[in-house]
Amino acid sequence: MALDPSEEIIDEYFEYLADRDVYRAPTVLSWLTDYIDSRSENAIFKLLQHSLAGEALAGLVDLLEFDDKMLTESVVHILGTIVEHPRCRQYVLEVPRNSASPGQNNPTLFTALVNMLMSDDKNVVMNAAGTIANIAESGEGRLWILQQAAFDDALPILGLLTVDSHQWAASNSALVIARLTLSQEGVVKMLTHDRSSYILTNLCVSLCGHNPGSSMNAAFAVGRLLEREDARSKLLAMKNFKNTMTAMTKMLYNKEAGPRKNACFAFSCLANSKEGHTRLLSNVNSELILDQLVRLITDEDDETAWFAAVTLRAVCSQKEGVFRVRDHKTVHSVLKKLVKGGTVKLKSELLTEVKMTLDIIGKLPKLPVPVLTPVDSNVVDARWDSVIATTGMKVIYQLYQGTTCVYEGNKTSTRVKNLQPFTSYVFRVRATSSADEGPYSGPAIVTTNEGVPGPPAEISNEGKPQHNAIKISWTPPVNPNGTLTGYNIYADGKRVAVAGIDKLNHVVRDLPHSTSISIQVAGVTSAGEGDKSSPILCSTLNLSDYPPRKPILSTSGGANEINVSWIDPPKQLGPVKHYELVMNGEVVYTGKDQGFRVSNLEPLAEYTFNVRVVTADDYVIESEPAKKKAGSKGKVRSSSTAASKQRQSPLNNSRPFTTIN
């Protein structure tokens, strides 16, 4: 019919809709369909300014409850077309509820659209899904959808429809999900839904299907989901995700720009995470993906070319990707040619993206050798030159001691601790970034300062026991920590001697006999004295173990003299050099005879005698004392019992107590 634009006609038609006049509704819907299909957004917007427009829209929504296919299709078409226009969309979303009469259903617009998604008529499903998709195009529309009570019911229905055999029903349903992923709240609701796995599985199956529209929209939705860690974990854990990647690879080679663009987007989102990046590079199609991405940079569709460049840069966001792109047979060389220009001229924004990728691929420079300064015997200071990455990426330096990394950070100096004294170490440094590892610098060698030595080892007591000396020996410290200059010897904690570096033994003298003594040795370097060795307990000779018997005393004929005799000790320390007879503390006889007569004694005076045995080693062992009184007769001279004619004098034969060397 001819469109009558008069205000009277519009008033009349809008009144019919406001009154829910089902009999006149077909005429009004036909006119309204023709009007919105042939008018601009401005004209439709002006129509919605009518005073009865709100009530008319409410009437349109209420018409969706009638079981009339042609009627509902027209209503959905009209509402769907209106919401395509951003300025007009809000009028539909703000449709007031109808003042329904008792017993009459009053569904909201979204509930009505969800019910239509379950229709057996796929054209109805297509239009309902398309209308929801148009609403979801704006942020306000997405928020409106997410706030609807029927949203939880709608999600699994939309998920199932993404794999429907009807091309446009599936495509529009996938578009709804794709646009809902533009909202973080939409993604959260999708992930926390009771049938989340079912929805995500169907989405991936849709991406792998033969419907280009639903595949393209599903690829965008998958890309958005891959941007979130929680969603990414769910997707990567799915059994069919390998097939999803294969389908995304095929989409890169699609003849249409839309699928190629969305596949690039999905791959870029996948490559921006560590786990996803690893999955991409380990995929059997990774070489095909890289081949096609570099080709798509020169795609005639600007958005596809830009997304391909972005995806390549995402691949190079991790070190493994940088190495793969560097080693790829064509990618690196093609990117260089594109930057140089020639037959293909890239737009400024795209050229910038390619240059950024080339900068990332470019190797970090080799640093000069680090400068090393010993601080003490255990610490070395290291410093090195800085590097500015052409990518602007943060540079991380790694300092290696041998094959061990002892520092990793953004500073150009560090202090290395816990080193061994007087030890040479080799250090290297290199610059790294999140996308590269620079070559190692040349080696720098440093020797730590001397430290005090460790304790000498294998301390032992050597030689025969002596009554006033101990001979000890040792081996050098296992850890000299420097150049040894000598050794200090300690007896019972007191330093008693110093030995030169050329000596590994020493005789400690002037010790008391029959005594146990703790002996320690400490090495010395230019840094000072080191740790003492573990103490060893040494003993001087216990002479009481070898005593001669008491001398035998007798008087003869009452004369003022005493006969003294003795026998060899029962336990001999060694060959006898000579004997000494001591009377009242004075030596009165020295010789090898075992008897002696002492004369010229005071009558009846008591005398004390001891016998000393002097061995060939000059050990002196003294007997227990024996006492005897002299006789009462006149003085007589003394002589040895061996009839020696030599006159003996106590003073002449006295001999002081001597020690051995």
VENJO-V271137 format. One record per residue. N is the residue number from 1. RES is the residue in one letter. PHI is phi in whole degrees, 0 to 359 (none if undefined). PSI is psi in whole degrees, 0 to 359 (none if undefined). Layout:
n->(N N)
res->(RES RES)
phi->(PHI PHI)
psi->(PSI PSI)
This chain:
n->(1 2 3 4 5 6 7 8 9 10 11 12 13 14 15 16 17 18 19 20 21 22 23 24 25 26 27 28 29 30 31 32 33 34 35 36 37 38 39 40 41 42 43 44 45 46 47 48 49 50 51 52 53 54 55 56 57 58 59 60 61 62 63 64 65 66 67 68 69 70 71 72 73 74 75 76 77 78 79 80 81 82 83 84 85 86 87 88 89 90 91 92 93 94 95 96 97 98 99 100 101 102 103 104 105 106 107 108 109 110 111 112 113 114 115 116 117 118 119 120 121 122 123 124 125 126 127 128 129 130 131 132 133 134 135 136 137 138 139 140 141 142 143 144 145 146 147 148 149 150 151 152 153 154 155 156 157 158 159 160 161 162 163 164 165 166 167 168 169 170 171 172 173 174 175 176 177 178 179 180 181 182 183 184 185 186 187 188 189 190 191 192 193 194 195 196 197 198 199 200 201 202 203 204 205 206 207 208 209 210 211 212 213 214 215 216 217 218 219 220 221 222 223 224 225 226 227 228 229 230 231 232 233 234 235 236 237 238 239 240 241 242 243 244 245 246 247 248 249 250 251 252 253 254 255 256 257 258 259 260 261 262 263 264 265 266 267 268 269 270 271 272 273 274 275 276 277 278 279 280 281 282 283 284 285 286 287 288 289 290 291 292 293 294 295 296 297 298 299 300 301 302 303 304 305 306 307 308 309 310 311 312 313 314 315 316 317 318 319 320 321 322 323 324 325 326 327 328 329 330 331 332 333 334 335 336 337 338 339 340 341 342 343 344 345 346 347 348 349 350 351 352 353 354 355 356 357 358 359 360 361 362 363 364 365 366 367 368 369 370 371 372 373 374 375 376 377 378 379 380 381 382 383 384 385 386 387 388 389 390 391 392 393 394 395 396 397 398 399 400 401 402 403 404 405 406 407 408 409 410 411 412 413 414 415 416 417 418 419 420 421 422 423 424 425 426 427 428 429 430 431 432 433 434 435 436 437 438 439 440 441 442 443 444 445 446 447 448 449 450 451 452 453 454 455 456 457 458 459 460 461 462 463 464 465 466 467 468 469 470 471 472 473 474 475 476 477 478 479 480 481 482 483 484 485 486 487 488 489 490 491 492 493 494 495 496 497 498 499 500 501 502 503 504 505 506 507 508 509 510 511 512 513 514 515 516 517 518 519 520 521 522 523 524 525 526 527 528 529 530 531 532 533 534 535 536 537 538 539 540 541 542 543 544 545 546 547 548 549 550 551 552 553 554 555 556 557 558 559 560 561 562 563 564 565 566 567 568 569 570 571 572 573 574 575 576 577 578 579 580 581 582 583 584 585 586 587 588 589 590 591 592 593 594 595 596 597 598 599 600 601 602 603 604 605 606 607 608 609 610 611 612 613 614 615 616 617 618 619 620 621 622 623 624 625 626 627 628 629 630 631 632 633 634 635 636 637 638 639 640 641 642 643 644 645 646 647 648 649 650 651 652 653 654 655 656 657 658 659 660 661)
res->(M A L D P S E E I I D E Y F E Y L A D R D V Y R A P T V L S W L T D Y I D S R S E N A I F K L L Q H S L A G E A L A G L V D L L E F D D K M L T E S V V H I L G T I V E H P R C R Q Y V L E V P R N S A S P G Q N N P T L F T A L V N M L M S D D K N V V M N A A G T I A N I A E S G E G R L W I L Q Q A A F D D A L P I L G L L T V D S H Q W A A S N S A L V I A R L T L S Q E G V V K M L T H D R S S Y I L T N L C V S L C G H N P G S S M N A A F A V G R L L E R E D A R S K L L A M K N F K N T M T A M T K M L Y N K E A G P R K N A C F A F S C L A N S K E G H T R L L S N V N S E L I L D Q L V R L I T D E D D E T A W F A A V T L R A V C S Q K E G V F R V R D H K T V H S V L K K L V K G G T V K L K S E L L T E V K M T L D I I G K L P K L P V P V L T P V D S N V V D A R W D S V I A T T G M K V I Y Q L Y Q G T T C V Y E G N K T S T R V K N L Q P F T S Y V F R V R A T S S A D E G P Y S G P A I V T T N E G V P G P P A E I S N E G K P Q H N A I K I S W T P P V N P N G T L T G Y N I Y A D G K R V A V A G I D K L N H V V R D L P H S T S I S I Q V A G V T S A G E G D K S S P I L C S T L N L S D Y P P R K P I L S T S G G A N E I N V S W I D P P K Q L G P V K H Y E L V M N G E V V Y T G K D Q G F R V S N L E P L A E Y T F N V R V V T A D D Y V I E S E P A K K K A G S K G K V R S S S T A A S K Q R Q S P L N N S R P F T T I N)
phi->(none 284 279 257 277 294 298 295 293 298 301 295 295 293 293 301 293 297 274 59 281 294 288 269 302 300 295 294 294 296 298 293 296 299 294 287 286 250 247 282 300 298 294 294 300 295 300 286 279 301 297 261 298 298 292 294 295 297 295 302 298 293 295 294 276 279 276 221 301 296 295 293 296 294 299 297 299 296 296 296 291 298 287 294 266 306 288 266 302 298 297 288 292 255 299 288 289 280 278 286 283 306 87 269 293 225 288 286 301 294 298 296 294 295 299 291 297 263 290 284 274 292 292 296 300 302 291 296 296 295 296 298 296 296 296 286 292 255 298 295 294 298 298 300 297 295 271 284 297 275 298 299 287 288 302 296 294 296 299 292 292 296 250 292 287 283 304 279 297 292 296 293 294 295 293 301 297 300 288 294 289 291 257 299 296 296 296 299 296 294 284 264 293 302 248 302 298 297 296 293 297 296 298 291 295 300 298 274 281 259 271 298 292 293 297 297 293 295 298 296 298 297 300 298 293 293 287 259 298 294 290 300 299 294 295 293 277 286 295 268 290 299 293 298 295 297 294 296 297 297 296 299 262 295 288 273 290 303 300 299 297 291 294 300 299 297 294 295 293 295 285 280 247 298 294 294 298 298 296 294 289 272 290 296 262 300 293 296 297 296 303 286 300 291 290 291 298 258 297 291 275 300 293 298 298 294 294 296 295 297 294 299 294 295 300 275 284 241 303 297 292 301 296 294 292 300 273 294 292 231 304 298 292 295 299 297 295 295 290 291 96 110 289 255 252 273 293 306 296 291 299 298 295 294 298 298 295 297 298 294 292 301 284 290 288 280 279 296 298 291 267 243 228 294 261 207 287 236 227 228 268 234 216 207 286 268 227 249 287 295 281 81 291 292 268 246 262 236 255 251 256 67 254 256 283 256 207 215 177 263 275 251 201 199 245 262 248 61 270 271 297 51 230 271 232 248 239 224 225 211 260 224 217 295 240 199 230 289 289 288 289 293 284 241 250 221 244 293 295 295 235 291 285 284 289 301 246 52 289 215 264 247 77 285 299 235 281 220 205 226 254 238 219 204 245 300 300 297 243 291 56 156 264 292 248 162 222 252 251 240 240 52 84 251 291 242 197 233 245 287 295 277 248 239 207 197 258 271 253 58 257 289 284 57 228 264 226 274 244 224 229 231 278 227 236 294 276 124 282 266 292 285 291 297 290 243 263 247 230 283 297 269 293 292 280 231 282 286 289 301 296 264 248 204 249 232 61 72 292 276 208 226 270 240 220 206 237 298 299 295 231 265 280 170 302 278 277 190 250 230 254 249 241 49 88 246 285 250 206 223 170 263 292 250 198 198 255 258 246 57 272 286 303 64 279 269 236 247 238 229 250 251 256 254 274 297 270 67 289 240 239 248 281 291 287 233 241 202 267 285 287 255 277 296 288 231 282 259 203 283 291 273 64 294 272 286 283 251 237 306 289 292 261 293 218 289 289 243 248 262 259)
psi->(161 141 122 107 8 151 328 318 316 318 317 314 319 327 322 314 319 327 359 44 96 329 323 353 318 320 316 317 323 314 315 325 312 322 308 334 337 1 158 172 322 319 318 319 319 321 322 352 352 147 333 6 318 314 325 319 322 322 321 315 318 333 342 343 349 142 70 108 310 323 310 324 320 317 313 319 315 311 320 322 320 314 351 334 121 318 337 339 317 331 323 319 339 23 127 157 148 144 83 148 161 133 352 133 146 70 150 169 313 320 320 319 322 318 323 334 338 11 152 341 112 335 323 315 314 313 321 313 323 320 316 321 319 321 320 357 330 159 321 322 318 318 320 316 313 338 355 142 330 5 316 327 328 325 306 331 315 321 319 321 339 340 17 152 339 118 312 330 317 316 315 323 318 327 322 310 319 315 329 331 348 344 129 323 324 318 316 316 324 319 331 359 147 331 36 313 322 316 313 322 313 325 316 324 319 319 327 355 187 5 107 326 308 324 316 314 323 323 319 316 318 319 315 319 325 343 339 136 316 319 320 318 319 315 314 337 351 143 327 11 333 319 326 317 323 318 321 323 316 324 330 332 7 149 335 145 323 306 320 315 313 329 318 317 314 318 323 321 323 318 346 354 154 312 317 322 316 318 322 311 335 355 146 338 12 322 320 322 313 319 312 326 317 331 320 346 333 20 148 337 118 318 320 316 317 316 326 317 320 320 318 320 324 321 324 8 344 153 319 324 320 313 321 317 321 320 351 145 337 329 308 314 322 318 321 318 321 323 323 337 214 225 330 122 119 146 158 312 318 319 320 319 317 319 320 319 318 322 320 319 328 139 145 147 159 128 152 165 144 153 125 135 117 135 313 200 345 359 139 134 135 141 157 169 155 163 140 116 136 338 347 1 154 128 131 129 143 122 124 133 104 240 7 127 117 352 139 118 185 3 162 23 156 166 122 122 179 36 166 141 148 45 140 135 149 127 145 157 151 158 140 165 180 346 4 160 113 165 158 147 173 166 142 129 135 146 126 158 161 149 175 146 163 176 143 157 166 51 131 157 121 164 178 150 141 156 343 20 153 134 125 160 163 170 156 160 144 323 88 335 26 194 118 138 351 188 145 135 133 136 119 41 356 132 125 349 160 131 145 166 336 358 137 22 163 147 118 119 178 43 151 146 164 40 143 133 136 125 134 155 139 135 161 134 186 341 351 187 140 195 143 152 165 139 144 145 117 154 138 165 133 95 341 350 350 46 142 162 161 142 152 123 141 156 158 118 26 5 162 64 161 132 128 132 161 165 167 148 146 334 109 139 338 182 141 126 314 172 156 133 125 126 122 40 356 140 122 352 140 125 185 351 156 31 154 140 127 125 180 38 159 130 136 7 146 135 148 130 140 148 131 135 121 118 173 335 10 21 141 118 130 142 171 151 152 141 147 145 143 162 183 356 181 166 143 160 161 155 164 153 346 19 28 136 355 131 133 138 129 321 318 330 4 145 126 158 125 156 164 158 none)
